[in-house]
Amino acid sequence: MTDVVVAGGGLAGAAAACLLARAGRRVLVLERESGPTHKVCGEFLNAAAQRYLDALGVDPAALGGHRIGALRLVRGTRVIEVPLPSAGMGLSRFRLDEALLAHAAAAGAEVLRGQAITQARSDPDGAAPAIALDLPGRAGLRTDTLFLATGKHELRGLRRTQTRAPEDLVGFKAHFRLAPHAARDLAGHVEIILFPDGYAGLQPIEDGRANLCLLTSRARLARCEGQWEKVLADLLAEAPHLRRRLDDATALMPRAAAIYRVPYGFVHAPTAADAPGVFRLGDQAGVIPSFVGDGMSIALHSAAVAVDHHLAGLSAAAYHRRLRRDIAGRIRLAGAFYRFGRWPGGQAILMGLAGAWPAGAALAARLTRLPPPTAEQVGA
Ligand SMILES: Cc1cc2nc3c(=O)[nH]c(=O)nc-3n(C[C@H](O)[C@H](O)[C@H](O)COP(=O)(O)OP(=O)(O)OC[C@H]3O[C@@H](n4cnc5c(N)ncnc54)[C@H](O)[C@@H]3O)c2cc1C
């Protein structure tokens, strides 16, 4: 008999499973992918995310992570460099998510791969346990406590309630091996390269690779006949800095990973209609605009707070109220910066401000990011 079922073995789900197993709970993790995958992500781990991983026993540096000490903001040929308030780390999700899930299994969680839940039904016939999960080829699975950590994927029966239309943007992610001079210039930096309909993040990750992650409009995608290679060529024609970086680079992924309609700004607001016993984690609880580089720390934070609440016998509603207090203000502020940057003229003003007042960029980072957890919060 399982105490908790975790739907989704990404960062939030694997972290929660690890903590629950360590506390002696019987945990079952259902992950739809049967092996490691490339997720659309800038792969920038901020200080809080590193601290949470460290407390879980996963050391991003030992996994090959690349230390990142400064941010370069680039628009056209203008480049502004600002030191980061605390060092970040570049590490692929391909490697990190797998390491964390293996860690959960080693801690005692039962991890089932290649298991895509197709639907959740809460209290379908008044029977206990109250939540029924449908999985192809498997007899109905029931639980009283579900940690919903399916990331950007909606689970039928437990979809997120969205108050605004998702962004009309498409995200791509691809790994490259840069030419030696470009790799040297990029070392230790995350570069945010702005262009009229979006931006790209470029940074070094493990094994001398570089990750390029970008958001662009669906209009550009349509103009480029839906093809990543054409989107990239189109962008390189507009972004001289990125063109120089990718000159003579080797593509390391057979095709780019893609995502669209991300509901930036979403924060779950608990209501009386919520299914009791369902704890939403990570992107299922809140989605911060990605340029902030805080999504992974929010995912790990939500896992820690949800497990604390569950172990203390507190309700899912109490957990959601607490998490909302922790993240809603930061997500709102990041959203305001993001909308300003998308407003015509907004990018030029942001560049001007960052150039004239570099401490302002560090302050903005501080205000939109979760602070690193204290020793007490990570149970150290
Ligand atoms: C363009 C972009 C760039 C970003 N860059 C950064 C960054 O640089 N730094 C940062 O900190 N954050 C970044 N983020 C945010 C970050 O990627 C997410 O916030 C984070 O991955 C959320 O973790 P999660 O565990 O909630 O979801 P995920 O990591 O997406 O995990 C969800 C898991 O659930 C599984 N799953 C889904 N559906 C089912 C199902 N039905 N049954 C079983 N399993 C299922 C999936 O296979 C997956 O493994 C970025 C996001 C975007 C869109």
The ligand as a Gaussian input file, in Angstrom:
#p B3LYP/6-31G(d) Opt

LIG

0 1
 C       11.909000      28.505000     -22.168000
 C       12.115000      28.151000     -20.717000
 C       13.357000      28.377000     -20.113000
 C       13.530000      28.084000     -18.744000
 N       14.766000      28.311000     -18.169000
 C       14.928000      28.080000     -16.863000
 C       16.203000      28.298000     -16.235000
 O       17.187000      28.634000     -16.894000
 N       16.315000      28.107000     -14.887000
 C       15.240000      27.697000     -14.122000
 O       15.402000      27.557000     -12.905000
 N       14.040000      27.440000     -14.698000
 C       13.862000      27.610000     -16.036000
 N       12.661000      27.310000     -16.620000
 C       11.571000      26.769000     -15.782000
 C       11.788000      25.292000     -15.444000
 O       12.149000      24.553000     -16.587000
 C       10.494000      24.704000     -14.844000
 O        9.956000      25.617000     -13.933000
 C       10.782000      23.381000     -14.126000
 O       11.204000      22.413000     -15.065000
 C        9.535000      22.876000     -13.426000
 O        9.806000      21.606000     -12.858000
 P        8.624000      20.561000     -12.683000
 O        9.192000      19.436000     -11.915000
 O        7.408000      21.253000     -12.211000
 O        8.284000      20.079000     -14.186000
 P        9.147000      19.226000     -15.204000
 O       10.574000      19.370000     -14.958000
 O        8.613000      19.589000     -16.557000
 O        8.732000      17.724000     -14.873000
 C        7.463000      17.209000     -15.130000
 C        7.595000      15.709000     -15.325000
 O        6.296000      15.109000     -15.384000
 C        6.285000      14.133000     -16.402000
 N        4.896000      13.991000     -16.839000
 C        4.159000      14.899000     -17.518000
 N        2.912000      14.440000     -17.713000
 C        2.860000      13.214000     -17.131000
 C        1.830000      12.232000     -16.995000
 N        0.596000      12.426000     -17.511000
 N        2.108000      11.083000     -16.327000
 C        3.354000      10.860000     -15.809000
 N        4.365000      11.753000     -15.930000
 C        4.125000      12.928000     -16.562000
 C        7.207000      14.702000     -17.474000
 O        7.706000      13.707000     -18.333000
 C        8.295000      15.360000     -16.626000
 O        9.400000      14.524000     -16.381000
 C       12.454000      27.562000     -17.984000
 C       11.224000      27.297000     -18.603000
 C       11.052000      27.584000     -19.957000
 C        9.713000      27.292000     -20.595000

